[in-house]
Amino acid sequence: MDDYKYWIALKNVKGMGEVSYKKLLSRFSHPKEIFEAGPKEFLQIEGIGRDTVKLIKQFDYWEAVEQELEK
């Protein structure tokens, strides 16, 4: 279940579109790595700017993710 948590969370980062989603997953092998990455790691990815990094780092809807997992 923990594996799915990060997939759900990544899809629920508000303001992040499909293009950014795909770029991140091409750099990181798992969404958990995205949430654990430092800001400098993101800036090495073409098309991923500070705003996207901020959206990921400020993600604070883990309770909603857990509720989704319980369904």
Buried (B, 14 or more C-beta within 10 A) or exposed (E): EEEEBBBBBBEBBEEBEEEBBEBBBEBBEEBBBBBEBEEEBBEEBEEBEEEBBEBBBEBEBEEEBEEBEEE
